[in-house]
């Protein structure tokens, strides 16, 4: 492999999805890393902990000595093999540690001793993270945003993805943004969400350009919090209001939250466990809004949902779910949305069905 220089071209790394080998400990990686990073640690969590204590008690030289003792022999050989596999899969990539210092230099040296030159990211994780934070704030401050709004079940995310320059906040957070929004895979950490958002905004600005289209969201998308500066910009940005007939909204909700989620649980857990976990997902989501529904209305909706689940288990039919979906939309979600929209009337650019929204956005881009 021809030698490549170390880099501090952070923008290129993120715009081009360059693979990154994160040699920090697993606990550091879990706290937050980057969309294009894989964890291949120099030290595991216990080794890092012991070296850290030694550093505090006896200084850097003794800590380095202990690190070499802990990561030696077969352990060292295994770590090097993991790095070599990453390099073989990603010859165009780079490695990094926390500050681009001792750990990444040592990793780089051990790989070099194994006959491979592999470059590192100067400044490491800390510099990459600072770059993303600063650029996200710059994009939020200077960017132009258009917000796609609409009642629950109008299929906003489906339309959003067809708009000229979308950033899918729910996709980045791996959550649909409501009590029923949980996915079968976990949400990212807050730091991971912020990093994903920053990279998406970078790409929207540098690779596409023009106004960024976002779906109207509350401050929290599941457990992921939007930056307050972004929420403030979204609250003053113009709206595109997506409208759909009630029957179509019921169908979309059933497809996404019943049929789609059931398939996802079965694919993950198998038929029997998948059914039980899917059933628990629906009932738990309804129970989480019990106080806002009121006890009697919650009881009625839960009975309808249990009847629909019984029918689905017996026959595979999902149409019986329409009853609780319609009641929940009309009695709970729609009144909330109508009140919120009444506060935003002066910001509406266009309202209508999916084609009306898409045509308006295409014409606006062409103008």
C-alpha positions as CSV (number, residue, x, y, z in Angstrom):
1,X,0.0,0.0,0.0
2,X,1.4,3.4,-1.0
3,X,1.9,5.7,1.9
4,X,-0.8,8.4,2.4
5,X,-0.3,11.5,4.6
6,X,-2.2,12.1,7.9
7,X,-5.1,14.4,7.4
8,X,-6.9,17.4,9.0
9,X,-9.3,17.7,6.0
10,X,-12.4,17.0,8.2
11,X,-14.9,18.3,5.6
12,X,-13.7,15.8,3.0
13,X,-13.9,13.0,5.4
14,X,-17.5,13.6,6.2
15,X,-18.7,14.6,2.7
16,X,-17.2,11.5,1.2
17,X,-18.2,9.1,4.0
18,X,-14.5,8.1,4.4
19,X,-14.3,5.0,6.7
20,X,-12.8,5.8,10.1
21,X,-11.2,3.3,12.5
22,X,-11.9,4.5,16.0
23,X,-9.2,3.0,18.3
24,X,-10.7,4.4,21.5
25,X,-12.1,2.0,24.1
26,X,-15.6,0.6,23.6
27,X,-17.1,2.8,26.3
28,X,-15.8,5.9,24.6
29,X,-17.2,4.7,21.2
30,X,-20.6,3.9,22.8
31,X,-20.8,7.4,24.2
32,X,-20.5,8.9,20.7
33,X,-18.6,8.6,17.5
34,X,-19.3,9.3,13.8
35,X,-21.6,7.8,11.1
36,X,-18.6,6.4,9.1
37,X,-16.6,5.1,12.1
38,X,-16.1,1.5,13.4
39,X,-14.6,0.6,16.8
40,X,-11.3,-1.3,16.7
41,X,-9.8,-0.4,20.1
42,X,-6.2,-0.4,21.2
43,X,-7.4,-1.1,24.7
44,X,-10.6,-2.6,26.1
45,X,-12.5,-0.8,28.8
46,X,-10.8,-2.5,31.7
47,X,-7.3,-2.0,30.3
48,X,-8.0,1.7,29.7
49,X,-9.3,2.1,33.2
50,X,-6.2,0.6,34.7
51,X,-3.9,2.7,32.6
52,X,-5.9,5.8,33.5
53,X,-5.4,5.1,37.3
54,X,-1.7,4.5,36.7
55,X,-1.4,7.8,34.8
56,X,-3.0,9.7,37.7
57,X,-0.9,8.0,40.4
58,X,2.5,7.5,38.7
59,X,2.6,9.7,35.6
60,X,2.7,9.2,31.8
61,X,5.8,7.0,31.5
62,X,4.5,4.4,34.0
63,X,1.1,4.5,32.3
64,X,2.7,3.8,28.9
65,X,4.7,1.0,30.4
66,X,1.6,-0.6,31.9
67,X,-0.3,-0.2,28.6
68,X,2.5,-2.2,26.8
69,X,2.3,-4.9,29.5
70,X,-1.5,-5.2,29.2
71,X,-1.6,-5.2,25.4
72,X,1.1,-7.7,24.5
73,X,1.6,-11.2,23.2
74,X,-1.6,-12.8,21.9
75,X,-3.7,-9.8,22.8
76,X,-1.5,-7.4,20.8
77,X,-1.6,-9.8,17.9
78,X,-5.4,-10.0,18.0
79,X,-5.7,-6.2,18.0
80,X,-3.3,-5.9,15.1
81,X,-5.2,-8.5,13.1
82,X,-8.5,-6.6,13.7
83,X,-6.8,-3.4,12.4
84,X,-5.4,-5.3,9.3
85,X,-8.9,-6.5,8.5
86,X,-10.3,-3.0,8.7
87,X,-7.4,-1.7,6.4
88,X,-8.1,-4.5,4.0
89,X,-11.8,-3.6,3.8
90,X,-11.1,0.1,3.8
91,X,-7.8,1.0,2.2
92,X,-9.0,4.6,1.7
93,X,-9.7,5.1,5.4
94,X,-8.1,6.7,8.4
95,X,-7.7,5.9,12.1
96,X,-8.2,8.2,15.1
97,X,-8.1,8.2,18.9
98,X,-9.3,10.9,21.3
99,X,-6.8,13.7,20.5
100,X,-4.8,12.2,17.7
101,X,-2.0,11.5,20.1
102,X,-0.5,8.5,21.8
103,X,-3.0,5.8,21.1
104,X,-3.4,6.6,17.4
105,X,0.4,7.0,17.0
106,X,1.0,3.7,18.7
107,X,-1.7,2.0,16.6
108,X,-0.2,3.5,13.5
109,X,3.3,2.3,14.4
110,X,2.1,-1.3,15.2
111,X,0.3,-1.5,11.9
112,X,3.5,-0.1,10.2
113,X,5.5,-2.8,11.9
114,X,3.1,-5.3,10.3
115,X,4.0,-3.9,6.9
116,X,1.1,-1.5,6.4
117,X,1.2,2.3,6.2
118,X,-2.1,3.7,7.4
119,X,-2.8,7.4,8.0
120,X,-4.5,9.0,11.0
121,X,-6.8,12.0,11.6
122,X,-4.9,14.9,13.1
123,X,-6.5,16.1,16.3
124,X,-8.6,12.9,16.6
125,X,-12.1,12.6,17.9
126,X,-12.0,15.9,19.7
127,X,-11.1,17.9,16.6
128,X,-13.7,16.1,14.5
129,X,-16.4,16.7,17.0
130,X,-15.5,20.4,17.4
131,X,-15.6,20.7,13.6
132,X,-19.1,19.2,13.4
133,X,-20.4,21.3,16.3
134,X,-19.1,24.5,14.8
135,X,-20.3,23.8,11.3
136,X,-23.8,22.6,12.5
137,X,-24.3,26.0,14.3
138,X,-23.1,27.8,11.2
139,X,-25.5,25.9,9.0
140,X,-28.4,26.5,11.4
141,X,-27.6,30.2,11.7
142,X,-27.2,30.9,7.9
143,X,-29.3,28.2,6.3
144,X,-32.8,28.6,4.8
145,X,-35.4,26.0,6.1
146,X,-38.8,24.9,4.9
147,X,-40.9,22.8,7.3
148,X,-43.2,20.0,6.2
149,X,-46.2,19.9,8.5
150,X,-49.4,17.9,8.5
151,X,-51.7,15.8,10.6
152,X,-50.6,12.5,12.0
153,X,-50.8,9.8,9.3
154,X,-50.4,12.1,6.2
155,X,-47.2,10.3,5.3
156,X,-44.9,13.3,5.9
157,X,-41.7,11.3,5.9
158,X,-42.6,9.6,2.6
159,X,-43.1,13.0,1.0
160,X,-40.1,14.6,2.7
161,X,-37.7,12.1,1.1
162,X,-38.9,13.2,-2.3
163,X,-38.3,16.9,-1.7
164,X,-35.2,18.6,-3.3
165,X,-32.9,18.9,-0.3
166,X,-34.3,16.9,2.7
167,X,-32.8,16.2,6.1
168,X,-34.8,13.4,7.8
169,X,-34.6,14.1,11.5
170,X,-36.7,11.1,12.4
171,X,-34.4,8.9,10.3
172,X,-31.3,10.3,12.0
173,X,-32.9,9.7,15.5
174,X,-34.3,6.3,14.5
175,X,-37.6,7.2,15.9
176,X,-40.9,8.4,14.4
177,X,-41.4,11.1,17.0
178,X,-44.5,10.0,18.8
179,X,-45.6,7.6,21.5
180,X,-45.8,5.0,18.8
181,X,-42.5,6.1,17.2
182,X,-40.2,3.5,18.7
183,X,-38.3,1.3,16.2
184,X,-37.1,-2.3,16.7
185,X,-33.5,-1.1,16.7
186,X,-32.2,1.3,19.4
187,X,-31.9,5.1,19.0
188,X,-28.4,6.6,18.8
189,X,-26.8,8.3,21.8
190,X,-27.4,12.1,21.9
191,X,-23.8,12.7,20.7
192,X,-24.3,10.3,17.8
193,X,-27.5,12.0,16.9
194,X,-25.9,15.4,16.9
195,X,-23.0,14.1,14.8
196,X,-25.4,12.5,12.3
197,X,-27.4,15.7,12.1
198,X,-24.2,17.8,11.5
199,X,-23.0,15.5,8.7
200,X,-26.5,15.6,7.1
201,X,-26.5,19.4,7.2
202,X,-23.0,19.5,5.8
203,X,-24.0,17.4,2.8
204,X,-27.3,19.4,2.3
205,X,-25.2,22.5,2.1
206,X,-22.1,21.4,0.1
207,X,-23.5,18.6,-2.1
208,X,-27.0,19.9,-2.8
209,X,-27.5,23.5,-1.8
210,X,-30.6,25.6,-1.5
211,X,-33.3,25.5,1.2
212,X,-33.2,22.5,3.5
213,X,-36.5,20.7,4.0
214,X,-37.3,19.4,7.5
215,X,-40.3,17.6,9.0
216,X,-42.1,19.5,11.7
217,X,-40.8,18.0,15.0
218,X,-41.1,18.8,18.7
219,X,-38.0,19.3,20.8
220,X,-37.5,15.6,21.4
221,X,-37.5,12.9,18.8
222,X,-37.8,10.0,21.1
223,X,-35.0,10.5,23.5
224,X,-32.9,12.6,21.1
225,X,-33.0,16.3,21.6
226,X,-32.9,18.8,18.7
227,X,-30.4,21.6,19.2
228,X,-32.3,24.6,20.6
229,X,-30.9,26.8,17.9
230,X,-32.4,24.6,15.3
231,X,-35.8,24.5,17.0
232,X,-35.8,28.3,17.1
233,X,-35.1,28.5,13.4
234,X,-37.7,25.9,12.6
235,X,-40.3,27.8,14.7
236,X,-39.9,30.9,12.4
237,X,-39.5,29.1,9.1
238,X,-42.2,28.8,6.4
239,X,-44.5,25.8,6.4
240,X,-45.7,23.4,3.7
241,X,-48.9,21.8,5.0
242,X,-49.5,18.2,3.8
243,X,-53.2,17.2,3.7
244,X,-54.7,13.7,3.2
245,X,-58.2,12.3,3.5
246,X,-58.9,10.5,6.8
247,X,-59.2,7.1,5.0
248,X,-55.8,7.5,3.5
249,X,-54.3,8.5,6.8
250,X,-55.8,5.4,8.5
251,X,-54.2,3.2,5.8
252,X,-50.8,4.9,6.2
253,X,-50.8,4.5,10.0
254,X,-51.9,0.8,9.7
255,X,-49.1,0.2,7.1
256,X,-46.4,1.9,9.1
257,X,-47.2,1.1,12.7
258,X,-49.1,-2.2,12.5
259,X,-48.0,-4.1,9.3
260,X,-44.6,-2.7,9.1
261,X,-43.7,-2.9,12.7
262,X,-45.1,-6.5,13.0
263,X,-42.8,-7.5,10.1
264,X,-39.8,-5.8,11.7
265,X,-40.4,-7.6,15.0
266,X,-40.8,-11.0,13.4
267,X,-37.6,-10.4,11.3
268,X,-35.7,-9.5,14.4
269,X,-37.2,-12.0,17.0
270,X,-38.8,-14.8,15.0
271,X,-42.5,-15.6,14.7
272,X,-43.5,-16.3,18.3
273,X,-41.4,-13.8,20.2
274,X,-41.9,-11.3,17.4
275,X,-45.6,-11.4,17.8
276,X,-45.4,-11.0,21.6
277,X,-43.0,-8.1,21.3
278,X,-45.1,-6.4,18.6
279,X,-48.2,-6.7,20.8
280,X,-46.4,-5.3,23.7
281,X,-45.1,-2.4,21.6
282,X,-48.6,-1.3,20.5
283,X,-50.3,-1.6,23.9
284,X,-47.4,0.1,25.7
285,X,-47.4,3.0,23.3
286,X,-51.1,3.5,24.0
287,X,-50.5,3.2,27.7
288,X,-47.9,5.9,27.6
289,X,-50.5,8.5,26.7
290,X,-53.1,7.3,29.1
291,X,-53.1,10.4,31.3
292,X,-53.5,12.7,28.3
293,X,-56.3,10.5,26.9
294,X,-58.2,10.2,30.2
295,X,-59.0,6.9,31.8
296,X,-62.3,6.2,30.1
297,X,-61.1,7.0,26.6
298,X,-57.9,5.1,27.1
299,X,-59.9,2.0,28.2
300,X,-62.1,2.2,25.1
301,X,-59.2,2.5,22.8
302,X,-57.3,-0.3,24.5
303,X,-60.3,-2.6,24.1
304,X,-60.4,-1.8,20.4
305,X,-56.7,-2.4,20.1
306,X,-56.9,-5.8,21.9
307,X,-59.8,-6.9,19.7
308,X,-57.8,-6.0,16.6
309,X,-54.7,-7.8,17.9
310,X,-56.8,-10.9,18.6
311,X,-58.2,-10.8,15.1
312,X,-54.8,-10.3,13.6
313,X,-53.3,-13.2,15.5
314,X,-56.2,-15.5,14.5
315,X,-56.6,-14.6,10.8
316,X,-53.6,-12.3,9.9
317,X,-56.1,-9.6,8.9
318,X,-55.1,-6.1,10.0
319,X,-58.2,-4.0,8.9
320,X,-59.7,-4.3,12.4
321,X,-57.0,-2.0,13.6
322,X,-58.8,0.8,11.7
323,X,-61.2,1.4,14.5
324,X,-58.7,2.4,17.2
325,X,-56.6,4.2,14.6
326,X,-59.5,6.4,13.5
327,X,-60.6,7.1,17.0
328,X,-57.1,8.1,18.1
329,X,-56.6,10.4,15.1
330,X,-59.9,12.2,15.4
331,X,-60.2,12.4,19.2
332,X,-56.5,12.9,20.2
333,X,-54.0,13.8,17.5
334,X,-56.2,16.0,15.3
335,X,-57.3,18.5,18.0
336,X,-53.7,19.0,19.1
337,X,-52.5,19.5,15.5
338,X,-55.4,21.9,14.7
339,X,-54.5,24.1,17.7
340,X,-50.8,24.1,16.9
341,X,-51.5,25.0,13.2
342,X,-53.7,27.9,14.2
343,X,-50.7,29.5,15.8
344,X,-48.8,29.2,12.5
345,X,-51.2,30.4,9.8
346,X,-49.1,33.3,8.6
347,X,-46.2,31.0,7.8
348,X,-47.9,28.6,5.3
349,X,-46.4,28.6,1.8
350,X,-48.6,25.8,0.3
351,X,-51.1,23.3,1.5
352,X,-52.4,20.2,-0.3
353,X,-51.8,16.6,-1.1
354,X,-48.4,15.0,-1.8
355,X,-48.3,16.0,-5.5
356,X,-49.2,19.6,-4.7
357,X,-46.4,19.8,-2.1
358,X,-43.9,18.2,-4.5
359,X,-44.9,20.3,-7.5
360,X,-44.5,23.5,-5.4
361,X,-41.1,22.5,-4.2
362,X,-39.9,21.6,-7.6
363,X,-41.1,24.8,-9.1
364,X,-39.5,26.8,-6.3
365,X,-36.2,25.0,-6.9
366,X,-36.3,25.7,-10.6
367,X,-37.2,29.4,-10.1
